[in-house]
Each structure stands twice: as C-alpha cells, then as structure tokens.
Amino acid sequence: MKNIIRFGILALAVLGVWFYTKRTPAPLAQGEKVLVTVSTQQIKSCDPAQAESVYDTGEVSKVYEGLLEYHYLKRPYELIPNLAAAMPTITTDGCVYTFTFKKGVRFHDNACFPEGKGRELVAEDFVYAMKRVADPKLQSRWYSMLAGKIKGLSAWRDKYADAHQADYTEAIEGLKAVDTYTLQFTLTQPWPQFLYSLAMSFCYVVPQEAVQHYGAEFINHPVGTGPFVLKDFKPEQNKLIYHKNPTFRDKFFPSEAAEEHKHLLVDAGKKLPLVDKIITHILIEEQPRWLKFQQGQIDVLDLSRGDIALQVVQEGVLDAKLQEKGMQLFLEPEQNTSFCVFNNSHPLFKDNVKLRQAISLAFDGGRYNKLFHNDTAVQAQSIISPGLAGYREDYVSPYRTHDVEKANQLLAEAGYPGGKGLPEITLEISASTTARQKGEFFKNCMGKIGISIKVQSNTFPELMRKKAQKQMMMHVQAWSADYPDADTFLGLLYKADQSVGVGTYFSNATYNALYEKATVMKHSPERTALYEQLNRIAAEQVPAVYTLHGMRPVLYHGWVKNYLWADCLYGTEQYVNIDLEKKRQLQGNR
C-alpha cells in the first residue's frame, strides 16, 4: 500500500509538471550556444589526482586531457590518440611504451603563468602528473591502479613516505621524458590494461606552476589543456560555469562512426568544442532537477538516479506528451553493477561467508527490479556486467535466487538461527528519497529472516569518507566500467585495500592468484576462461549482494545535437551542439 501511495503521489507530481504554465524563455546572448547540464552530487575536487567519483571526473574531464581517449562514435570502443600524436610503439615484451605527442598544445591562460599566458605542454608535464598520483603526501586513491606497475615508481613513493615532501626532480626508471615531445613508460611486467589507464582522469596532465601557485586550493582552480576553462570552483556553490577555451588546439568532430551512430555525423569535420559555454547545476534532489528540465532550464537530464523514469518511460518508450514537447530519450544498457556492499574487514562479515550468502538469498532481486526499474534492468548474478568477456548469460549464482528457506538455513549455520544473537546491521546510503526507499526495501527483505537493519543516510562526501576509513558495516554503491574490460570489475575484489573502488575490503587467496595470472594476459579465450572462473568465485564468496546491471535513461531537448553517453566516455560535452533556432521554436510552442 505504501508503494502504491508513493507512486500515486509521484505520478500526480509528474502530471502536474506536464501541464505547467507557459513560461517565457530566458533571453540568450546573440548567437551564444550554452549547454546546461546537471550534477546530482556535490563536486569534491577538480584535481585529476583526487577526483574520486564519477561526478568529480565528469567535471575534471571538461578541463583536463590525457594522452589517449575513446573514439566518440565508434563501437566497440576504440582507443585513439588525444594529446598523443599517435598510438605508442610497444616493445615485443609488452613492457616499454613510447609516446610522441602533439606540438603546440597549450595550457589554459591562467595567473599561475608569467603574464597570465599558458605555456606549451612538454613531456616533463606528464612525468610530473604521474608523480603526483604516487606522491604519498597527496594520498591519491588512484595510486592503487599504478602500484607496482611502473618501474621505480613504488620505490620512489616508499622513499618519501615519511619525508616532509617528495623530490620531484629525482629520476624514475620507468617514467622518462626522452625529449620535449617524447615520453616513455617502462612497466615491471606486461599489463595490457595500461593503455586504458592513460585514458582515465587520474592520468590527465597538470602543470606544476598551477599546483605550486594555488597550493592546497589547486583542487578549486583547475588548469588544463582541455576544450573548456573553469575560472574557479567552490565546493559549496551550486553552479559551475565553463567557457570555451580560446587557445584550444585544432581538434575536429569525427568523420567516422559505428552504423548505429552515423546519424550523428552532421557536424563531421567541425572544430571542437561546438558550444560556447557550459553551465552545470548541482542539484541533489530529483524533483528540482525534473522541474528545471521541464521548463527548459536544463538541456540534458540523467534519469537513472531516481523515480521519474518509472513514470515517463514505459517499455523503453518515452511518454507521448513529452515527445510532443520535443523531448527525446537516450536509453542504453550500462556497463555497471550495483551492490549492497559488505565491509569484509568487519569482524561480523570477514570470515562468515554463510552469513553473507544468507543475506544475498534473502534479497528479492526480482521484486526490486520491478519496483525501481520497471523490469528493465538485468538481475546481477556476480560482479562482471553484460557485454564484457567473462560475463555469461547462462550463469546463475547459487546465492542470487530469492530463497528465504535456504537463507534461514544458512543463517543458522552461520551461528544466528532466526537472527538470534546477530547485532543490528547498519546500511549506509546516500541522502536521497530514492536511496531511502531502496534501503527500506533491503531492510524489509532482511526482516523476513530475522535480521535487523538500520538504514543510515549520508551526504556523498560522508559516504566516501566512511568507506575510505572502513567505518561501514554495509553500504550501497554502483560501479561503472572505467574501461571496456572485465578487469575493471574483477580488480575491485583483488586483495583488501580498495578505498578507491567499492570498498568491499575482500581478500581471497585463490581469487588473488587467478587475478594476478589473468591481469597480465592479452585478450584471448584463455583469459576469458579465467575471467569466468573469477566471476564464479565472486558469486560464491558473496563479498557483496549483487543487485542489478542497469539501463541508462537520459532525456534531452530537441535542440540538443550529437548527444551520446557511454560508461567509459568522458569529456563528451565538446562534441555536443545546440541548435538555437530549434530551441526558439520549441520553447515558443510551449
């Protein structure tokens, strides 16, 4: 009954918005193209080395760039040069990568440079940026991806662990500026995923002058080479304004595309970026986001973090009333997995796999999918998402079927018959209405086998802090692929220190040994077989309750052109265009 009332109220709210009073469109600067987006969480840092969440990374990627990126329109994903002039040469042993990069690339004009003029990018800038990730004083959680991978980098980090500051002038064997425009990495062993990491935000290049000029405030004063400039940023503000970078190099809209994206080639060959300004609102609550979108004050709205999609998208089709207003739906499967995560370092869960299995069996994934996703999501059996090698559609986990009887049996074998003697378990969630509803659903499922759950709301920074400090018993989190390989999921369970990941703090000797074998292998049937084996171990050991692999519903107005979303794509705003005439027409007809 409560769910019926909740959805009834929400439906009335949505219907009320459909028939909102006509509003006069806000005046536009003559000919100025402005893309208005929204972040659903506060932005903690605009420093690539310290941008921990997808929300931080989304903003960082408007300003900063890396050596490589993914082709915007090709599928399967294809890594292509970005700041690099070409893909690297790689030695036959797979350990030495040599890059040359584009000449004439300049950092943004900024007060940190003499006379405020941005200087040219050089190879030493990449060396410096990588050292920052490894600097023990910076405590970048992304360092775990590079730990032990680049020759000499871990030794350099260890050397300065207790020092006042690290010596950035000290040479590192595996990180070398060969000349002004040539950069060389030497790995400790083959690691095929290395190229993927170079397209990730923590490997974006930063200038030493900006770090030194702004000091601790560098996180709020981004200075990159990217298509947009953010003059300054304050974490407490609710709006970020980016301007087109006037010194951006010649970079053009792609002229090739996968068959399904060829309709987006209208702007092929045009110089990027295509808009003059980006305004990003920070709106944590769903209803204000939805109202602003309906009023045309937001151009693109991600509906994956709330209830609105349940009302306006049915069987993959956008409601006709919204279509009449010129709104369009982007709906694609995500390469992600959602979890109710156990803190496997907690004494209650660390060595009690039967307790974890019992909780997983008590969770009703089918009803969860129906209530919160209209049955559009895929029920997760383990950690790897669909579409990646290692995922098998025919695999069914023995602990992801909803089986209360078996859950009760395992709970008794775990030492807590009927839940007796089991302390209350706190489930940490984000501070939103939808998160609360999902937390209460989990609580009700556990109540049926005698487990008491306390649902605790947190701001997003609080969630990240608690996870990093292992202060949680359980928490809710989703993980989207950082790169198009199952390693991006399997690595989350490797050893126990995963503050940068989903924070399971899980470690299993068999799993660790298999992962170490698989992660140095190139794509092959043999590696896929290992991935499948790892996925089965992840399912049976239950370091988390795997809930769903979701769909990404995004609405955008008819004046937005070239919009495309994918898990691994960042910095995509440079490809988006705004049709000003279409915008005037659509807003005038409302």
FIMAR-630127 format. One record per atom (N, C-alpha, C): x, y, z negated. Coordinates in steps of 0.05 Angstrom, whole numbers, plus 5000, padded with zeros to 4 digits. Atoms other than C-alpha are relative to their C-alpha. Example, Ala and Ser with C-alpha at 12.3 -4.5 7.8 and 13.67 -1.06 7.14 Angstrom:
! residues 2
501849765000;524649104844;501850245000;498449765001;527349794857;498550224986;
***
This chain:
! residues 590
501649765000;500050005000;501750255000;498349775001;505650484983;501250065028;498849974973;508850365052;497950125019;502149904982;502050495086;499650304995;500349715007;501251155048;502450165010;497649854991;508451355063;500050055030;500049974971;507851225137;497750175010;502249834993;501051555139;500650304997;499149725005;503852195108;501950095022;498049934980;509752175156;498750055027;501349974974;505152075216;498550265002;501349745001;500952675195;501950235004;498049794997;507253095189;500950025029;499150004972;509452885258;497950115019;502249904984;502653015289;499750304996;500249725005;502553685255;502150165016;497849874985;509153865288;499450015030;500650004971;506653645357;498350245008;501849794993;501354185354;500750264986;499149755013;505654735323;499450245017;500649754986;504155455342;502250075019;498049924981;507655705403;501950214988;498049815011;514056075387;501450135023;498549864980;517656595426;502949915000;497350104999;524356315450;501950214990;498049815009;530356625416;501550125024;498649884977;533857125462;502849885003;497450114993;540056865497;501850225011;498249824987;546257245515;500049935030;500350044972;546057345590;502049805011;498350204987;548756715624;501649834980;498450155019;551656435559;498749734995;501050275005;550955685552;500849914972;499550075027;550255475480;498849724995;500950275008;549754745457;499650004970;500650015029;546354675389;499749714991;500050275011;547754035351;499550004970;500450025029;546853785280;501649784988;498750215016;550753405228;498249944977;501850075022;546753015177;501449984973;498550005026;552253055124;501950245000;498049795004;556853585096;502749915012;497450054988;563653635131;502150054978;498149985023;569153495081;502750125009;497449914991;575353635124;500150025030;499549974972;577353885192;503049945006;497350094996;584353585186;499949715010;500150274989;585252975231;501049784982;498950215018;589352605179;498349954976;501750035024;584052705126;497049985007;502850034991;577652655167;499249714997;500650285006;574752025137;497549895012;502650094992;567551985160;499550065030;500749944972;564251975229;499150295003;500949734999;561452655211;502450195002;497649844998;568352955199;501349965027;498750054974;571152615261;498550135023;501549874979;565552885304;500750295003;499349724999;567553595286;503050035008;497150004994;575153465289;500449975030;499650074972;574353195360;499250225019;500649774983;571653845386;502450195003;497849825002;578154195368;502749875007;497450144997;583753675370;499849795021;499850214980;586153165420;502249814994;497950205002;590352545425;501249935027;498750084975;594752215477;498049875019;501950164984;589051765502;497150064992;502849985006;581551775506;498549795017;501650184984;575951355535;498650155023;501449894977;573151495604;497150054992;502749935009;566551855592;497849835013;502250124985;562551485645;500449715008;499550284991;565850805656;499249804977;500550235018;563450155624;500749745015;499049995027;566449715598;501950234995;498349775007;570450235560;502749985013;497349994988;576850445595;501650224987;498149805011;582650795560;501350145023;498749844979;585351365602;501850214987;498349795012;590751895592;498350254993;501249755008;588552525556;502250224999;497649825000;594652935534;502349865013;497950154985;598952375563;499650065030;500149964971;600752475636;499149745014;500650264989;599751725649;499949804977;499950215020;598751075612;502949934995;497150045007;605150865576;501349775015;498550244992;610550395600;500449844975;499850185023;610849795554;502049785006;498050214996;616649315546;498749735000;501150264998;615648585560;499449864974;500650125027;615848405486;497650144987;502349875011;609948875475;500550184976;499349855024;613649295423;500850295005;499149724995;616149935456;498250135021;501949854983;611250435485;501250285005;498849744993;613951045523;497950165015;502049814988;609351635540;501550245010;499549724993;610452255580;497450144999;502549865001;605352795572;500050255015;500449784982;602553385609;501650254990;498649755006;606654025613;498050235000;501749765000;603654695597;497649994982;502350025019;598654455545;500750194976;499449815021;598054995492;498149964976;501749995023;595455015421;498450265001;501849765001;589755505407;501650244990;499049755011;591656225396;499150014971;500650005028;592056305321;502150164985;498249835016;595156735267;502449854990;497750155010;599856175248;502450025019;497949984980;603856305312;500950305003;499049724996;608256925328;498150155019;501849834985;603757485354;497349875005;502650134998;597857005347;499649845026;500350144975;599356655413;500949714997;499450295002;599055895415;502349925018;497750094984;605455565438;499549745014;500350244984;606554975485;500449754982;499850265013;605654265460;502649865008;497550154994;612153855454;499949734985;500050275011;613853135436;500350004969;499649995029;616053325366;497450044984;502549965014;608953535350;498649734994;501250265006;606652815356;501549854978;498450125021;612352575313;499150114973;500849875024;610353085261;497249914991;502850085007;602952895264;499949724988;499950285010;604552155254;501249994972;498750005026;609052305195;498050104979;502049905019;603352695163;498249784991;501750225007;598952085165;501349814980;498550175018;604451695130;501050134974;498949855023;606352235080;498549924975;501350105025;604951955010;498650234985;501349785014;603152654985;497350075012;502549944986;597652735036;497849794993;501950215007;594452065017;497949965021;501950064979;591251965085;499249714999;501050285001;586851355081;500349865027;499650124974;588151245155;502749865002;497450134998;595251035140;499949705000;500250295001;592850335126;499949875028;500050104973;591950255201;502849985012;497349994990;599250415214;502049854982;498250115020;602250085152;501449755012;498450234991;607849605173;500149975030;500250034971;606449725247;502350145016;497949854986;611650255268;502649984985;497450045013;618950125255;500950244984;498949795017;621550525197;498050194987;502049815011;615050895182;499349934971;500750085028;613250495119;502450054981;497649955017;620450545093;500350304994;499949705004;620251305103;497950074979;502149935019;613651335065;500849914972;499250105026;616350895008;502250174987;497749855009;622651305003;499150264985;500849755011;618751934986;497549984982;502450055016;613251614944;500050174974;499949855026;615751964880;501450275003;498749744995;619152564912;498050235000;501749775000;616553264908;498750045027;501049984972;615853274984;501749825018;498650164981;617752845043;501750175019;498349864982;623353045090;499149935029;501150044973;620053125158;502250025022;497949994981;626753245192;501549735003;498750265000;629052535176;499049835023;500750164977;629152085237;498749734992;501350265004;624651465240;500449845025;499250164976;626950905286;497749965020;502250074982;620050745314;498450245010;501649764993;617751465324;502050215010;497749854989;622151855371;499050195023;500449814978;621652485414;502549975018;497750054982;626152275472;501050265013;499449734991;625852965503;497450174996;502249825005;620953545506;497349885006;502650114991;615553155542;499949705000;500050295001;617252435526;500049904972;500450115027;615052045465;500249705001;499750295001;616951335445;499349894973;500750155024;613950865395;501249725001;499050275001;617350225373;498649864977;501650145020;612949725336;501749774988;498650215014;615249205286;499449735012;500850244986;611548665325;497750085020;502249934982;606448635382;497450064985;502649925011;599948985365;498350125022;501449914977;595349035425;498050234994;501949795007;590549495387;501350274997;498649745005;595850035382;498950225019;501049804981;593350385445;497250114991;502649905010;586350415415;500450204978;499649815022;589050755353;500850285010;499249744989;592051305396;497850175011;502449854992;585051495418;498350084977;501649945025;582651555346;500950274988;499549735009;582252215310;502450034982;497849965018;587652085258;502750035015;497649974984;592752065315;500050255017;500049754985;590752745343;502350174991;497549855005;596453235347;499350274986;500349755015;597153825299;502750155000;497549855000;602254395299;501050044971;498949965026;606954445240;499650284989;500349725008;606255205239;497350044985;502749965012;598755155222;500049874972;500050145026;599954655166;501550174979;498449845018;605355095135;498750274994;501249745003;601555745146;497649994981;502550015016;594955525114;500349834975;499650165024;597655035063;497649824994;502350175008;592054695025;497550075015;502349914986;587055095065;500049915030;499850094973;589254765130;497549835008;502450164994;583154295124;497750175010;502149814992;578854915136;500850185023;499149834979;582955225191;501249835023;498950184979;583554735250;501350165023;498549884977;588654905304;500849775018;499450224982;588754415362;500650095028;499749944971;589454375437;497449965015;502450094988;582254185449;498350215014;501749824984;576554495490;498650214985;501449805016;573554875432;501650104977;498649875022;576055345378;498150054977;501549935024;573355385307;501750194984;498349795013;575856025275;500649934971;499550095028;574955795204;497649834992;502150185009;570755305165;500050004969;500350025029;568055295094;498149774994;501650245005;565354635067;497250064991;502749945011;559454985033;498250135021;501749864981;556955335096;498349795015;501950194987;551155035134;500050035031;499949974971;553255225205;502950045008;497349974988;559655165246;499650105028;500249884974;560655585308;502749975015;497650054984;565555375362;499750165026;499949854975;567655785423;501849855020;498450124979;570455545489;502950104997;497249945002;578055525486;500950155026;499349854976;580356075534;502749915013;497450094989;587255745543;500049705005;500250294995;584655035554;501149935027;498750094975;588554665608;497849925020;501850094979;585454445674;499349714995;501150265004;581153845657;497250005012;502449994983;575253645701;498149774994;502150215004;568753265696;500649775019;499250234984;569952555721;498349975026;501350054974;568152355793;499349715004;500750284998;567251615779;498349934975;501750085022;562151255736;499049725004;501450264999;559150585719;497350045015;502449984984;553050435762;497750134984;502249895015;548250605705;500450294992;499649725007;551451285695;500750185024;499449854976;552351515767;498350255003;501849764998;546451995760;501250244984;498849795015;550952395713;502350145015;497749894985;555952575768;499450275014;500749744987;552353225788;502250214995;497949805007;557853625753;502849905006;497450114993;563553195781;501950215011;498049814990;569853605791;500050274987;500249735013;567654205749;501950014977;498249965022;572554485699;498649994973;501150035027;571354305627;501150214981;502750095007;568354495580;497950145016;502149884983;561654655612;498250194985;501649815016;558555045554;502050204988;498449785011;561055705524;500349984970;500050005029;559355565452;498549754990;501550215014;557255015405;499350104972;500849955027;553255135342;499249744987;500650255015;553054555293;498750074973;501449965025;547854605238;500649754982;499850225020;548954185175;497349994985;502750045012;542053925155;499849724990;500050275011;541853335108;497249885000;502750115001;534253265103;498849985028;501050064973;530552965162;497950195010;502249834991;524353405164;500950275011;499049754988;528154065174;501349965027;498750064974;532153745230;497949965021;502150064981;525853495263;498550255008;501449754994;522354165258;501650185019;498349834983;528254545287;500249895028;499850124973;528754055345;497450055015;502649954988;521254115359;499750295010;500249724994;522054865360;502150095021;498049944980;527754835410;502550134988;497749885012;532855075359;502449814998;497950204998;536854435364;499649865027;500150114973;538554135432;500049695000;499650305001;540453415412;499549914972;500650095027;537753025353;500249704998;499750295006;540152345329;497849914980;502250105017;534151965300;500749754985;499350265012;538051365274;500150014970;499749985028;538451625203;497450104986;502549915013;531151695184;497649855011;502550134994;523851515194;498650105025;501449874978;521851975252;499849815024;499950184976;523951465305;497849794998;502150205002;518850965277;497350105011;502649894991;513251445297;500150095029;499949884973;515651735363;501149825021;498950194981;519051135395;498749734995;501450255003;514850515406;500849825024;499150194979;517649905444;501950135020;498049874983;523350335470;499150235017;501149794984;518850875499;499350244983;500649765014;518351595476;497150075002;502849925000;511451845457;499450205023;500849844976;507752155517;499950304994;500249715006;506452815481;502750145000;497349885000;513852925472;501250005028;499150004972;515352725543;498850245015;501349774987;510353255566;501450264993;498649755008;514553775529;502850005012;497450014987;520653565570;502149874983;498050145017;524053165514;500649735012;499150254988;528052565534;501249824978;499050195020;530151935497;502549865011;497750174995;537051615497;499949774980;500250225018;536550915468;501849775009;498050214993;542450435469;500849844975;499050155023;545049875425;502550124989;497649915013;550250085375;501949774996;498150205009;556649705363;500650074971;499749945028;555649745289;498849784983;501250185019;553949335228;499450154975;500849875025;550149565167;500349794977;499450175023;551749285098;498750104974;500249955029;549749245026;502649884989;497350095005;556949205003;500449934971;499150075027;559548834942;502850124996;497349935008;565549124906;501349744990;498950265007;569348474907;502350004981;498049985021;574448734858;498650014972;501549985025;568948794805;499849724988;500050275013;569148214754;497549845006;502550144995;561848044768;500049855026;500150114973;563047904842;502549875010;497450074989;570447774850;500349705006;499650294997;570447014841;497449854999;502650135001;563046864844;498650015027;501150004973;561446714916;497149915000;502850095001;554946354896;498150224992;501649775006;552346994865;499650175025;500249844975;553847374929;498249865020;501750154982;550546824970;497150014992;502849995009;544346824927;498750275006;501049744994;543547574935;499450035030;500449994971;544347515010;497549855009;502350154993;539046975015;497450124990;502449885010;534147374973;499250255016;500649764984;534547965021;498449935024;501850064978;528747955071;500750175024;499149844977;532248195134;497850045021;502149974980;526248065179;498050224994;501949795008;521548505140;501450274999;498449764999;527049025132;500150125028;499849924972;527849055207;497350125010;502749914991;520349125218;499350274987;500849765014;519249665165;501650255008;498249774996;525250105180;501050035029;499049984973;526849955253;498049905022;502050094980;520449725287;500849755015;499050254988;523749055300;501950055024;498349954977;528549395349;502949924995;497350075007;534949215312;500549705002;499350285001;538648555313;500849934971;499350085027;538948195246;502849895000;497250075001;546248125228;500449734986;499250265013;549047425213;502750024987;497349975011;556147655200;500950285007;498949734999;560748245209;500350115029;499649914973;562048275285;497450085013;502549914987;556948675325;499849875028;500350104973;553948445391;501650155021;498549874979;557748595455;503049984998;497250035004;564548425427;500849715000;499050285001;568747795436;500149914971;500250105027;567647365375;497249994989;502850015007;560247505369;498649785016;501550214987;555746915385;497150034994;502849975004;548346995396;498749754987;501250255011;547146265376;500849944972;499150065027;550646315309;498050104979;501849925022;546046325248;501549944973;498750035025;549246435180;498249844980;501650155020;547045945125;499150184977;500749835023;546446545078;498650265009;501549764991;542547045122;497149935007;502950064999;535946665126;498850084974;501449925024;530846925077;498949754986;500750255013;530346345028;500150044970;500149945029;528046514957;500749754983;499550255015;528245784934;503049944998;497150064999;535445684956;501550224984;498749795015;537246364927;499949954970;500350075029;534546154859;501949784992;498250225005;538445514863;502950094997;497249905001;545045864878;500450194977;499749825023;543646394825;500449844974;499650175024;543045834773;502849885000;497450114998;549445514799;502250214994;498149785005;552846194793;500150064970;500049965029;551146174718;497950194990;502149815008;545046624717;497249895009;502650114993;538746184721;497750204996;502249805002;532746634736;501050284995;498949745005;537447224729;500850054971;499449975028;538447104655;503050034995;497249955006;544947384628;501450185021;498849834979;546247784692;499650304993;500449715006;547548524678;498750145023;501349844979;543749054716;502250085021;498249934978;547049184784;499250275011;500549744989;547649894808;500650005030;499749974971;546550004883;500250305006;499549724994;549650664905;499050065029;501149924974;546051014963;500550305005;499949724994;546251684998;497550144991;502249845011;541652244976;498150085023;502049944980;536052195028;497549834994;502550145004;528851975028;500149725011;499950264987;530151405077;501949824985;498250175015;536151155038;498749904974;501450085024;531951144975;497949785006;502050204992;526450755010;501349735005;498650254994;531450245035;501249884975;498950105025;534650194966;497849874983;502250125014;527850064935;499249735012;500750254987;526549524986;502049784991;498050195010;533049184966;499449924971;500750055028;531149254893;497749804997;502350175001;524448924905;500749715008;499250264992;527648344942;501549854977;498450125022;532448214884;498349944976;501850055023;526848264833;498649745002;501450254997;523747644862;501649764991;498450225011;529547224837;501150084972;499349935027;530247584771;502550184997;497749825001;535948064789;499150294998;500849725005;535248774762;501950185015;498549814984;537649324809;499450294992;500449715004;538650064793;500950145025;499449854976;538450504855;501050284993;498749755008;543251094847;500650175024;499549824978;543151684895;502550164996;497549845000;549552064913;500150185024;499249854976;551852624957;502049845016;498150154984;556152375014;502950014989;497350005012;562752624983;500149834974;500050175023;560752274918;500249715007;499950284991;559651624955;502949935008;497350054991;566551684988;501949984977;498250005023;569951844922;499749744984;500550255015;566651264885;501149765014;499050234985;568450784940;503049994999;497149995000;575651004943;501249934973;499050055027;576350944867;498949744989;501150265008;572850264864;498050034977;501849955022;567550554818;497249895005;502750104994;561650204851;499849704994;500650285001;558349534839;499249915028;500950044973;554649544905;499450275013;500849754987;553550084957;499149935029;501050044973;550150165025;501750165019;498349874980;554350325086;499749875027;499950114973;554550235161;502850055011;497349974987;560850145203;499649985030;500150004971;561150345276;502849945011;497550084988;566550085322;501850245005;498149794994;572750525323;501249965028;499050074973;574950165387;498649755009;501750224990;571749645432;501349724998;498850265006;574849025400;499049924972;501050105026;572248585343;502050044977;498049945021;578748735306;499150244983;500949775015;575449395285;498149934978;501750115022;570548985243;501549804983;498650215015;574848395223;502150124981;498049875017;580248865196;498950114974;501249895024;575249125144;500249804977;499850205021;576048465106;502849894996;497350095003;583548395112;501350114975;498949945026;586748385044;498050174983;502049895019;583748804988;499950305000;500049715002;585549534998;498750135024;501549914977;580149815043;498550264994;501449755007;578650515017;499250155025;500749854976;578550765089;497749865015;502150164987;573650215110;497450014985;502550015014;567149985079;500349954971;499550025029;570349855012;499049744988;500850255012;568949115002;502149914980;497750085017;575849024969;500149694998;500150294998;575348304991;502749895010;497650134991;581347844999;499749704998;500250294999;581447125021;502449905016;497450084989;587946755036;499749885028;500550134974;585146335094;499350225021;500849794982;581946945125;502450175008;497749834996;588247365117;501949885020;498150144983;592646845151;499049995029;501150014974;587946765210;500050275013;500149734989;587147515218;502850095009;497249934993;594747615219;500849865026;499450144975;595147105275;498550125023;501649904978;589547395316;500750295008;499749714994;591248135310;502450065018;497749954983;597848065348;499749875028;500550134974;594747675406;498650185019;501549864980;592447975471;497349865004;502650124995;585347855494;500349745016;499850274988;584647115511;497949824988;501950195012;580046525499;501049904973;498950095026;584746305443;499450214978;500549795020;584046975408;497050024994;502950005004;576446965418;499249784981;500650225018;576246285384;500750064971;499349925027;579946565324;498150214989;501949805008;575247155322;497449874990;502450145008;569346675319;500349864973;499450145025;572646285263;500050214976;499949785020;573946935224;497150094993;502749905004;566747145234;498449804983;501450205016;564246485205;500950014970;499049975028;568746565143;498750244987;501249765010;566047275135;497149954992;502850065006;558946995137;499749834975;500250195021;560146435088;501050104973;498949895025;564246825037;498350244990;501949795007;559047395037;501350234983;498949765014;563447995017;498050235000;502249804999;557248405035;497549865010;502450094987;550048285053;499850145027;500149884973;550048395128;497050035007;502849954995;543448725146;499350015030;500949974972;542848965218;502250115018;498649864979;546149155283;497950185013;502249824993;542149775302;500150095029;500249854976;539850165362;500450294994;499649715004;541650895371;497950155015;501949834986;535551325387;500850294997;499349725000;537352035406;498150155019;501849834984;532552575431;501650245010;498949744991;534753155474;498150135019;501849844983;531253705511;500749985029;499650034971;530453715586;502150185012;497949824990;535354285593;502949904994;497450125006;541053855566;500849815022;499150164978;545053535621;502549844992;497650175003;550252975622;500349874973;499750115027;548652735552;500449705001;499450285002;551652055535;501249954973;498950075026;553051725469;501149715001;499050275004;557351125451;501750004974;498650015026;560650885386;502950115001;497149934999;567850995410;500550285011;499649754987;566651655445;499950234980;500049755016;568652305410;500950225019;499349784983;569652995438;498250025025;501750024976;563852875486;498650275006;501449744995;560953585478;501250155024;498849864977;565953825531;498749925027;501250094975;562053425584;497150095002;502949934999;555053675565;499750275012;500749754988;551854225605;497250094992;502649895007;545954685592;498950145025;501349884977;541154865648;498250234989;501449775012;539055565627;497350065013;502649954987;533455635679;498049794991;501850215010;530554965658;499150064971;500749935028;530855195586;497950214998;502049795000;527055825600;497249905008;502550114991;521755435638;498649834978;501250185019;520754905585;499150154974;500749855024;520755395526;497650185006;502249824993;515955855564;497449855002;502450164997;511055285574;498949894974;500850125025;510555105500;498250194984;
***
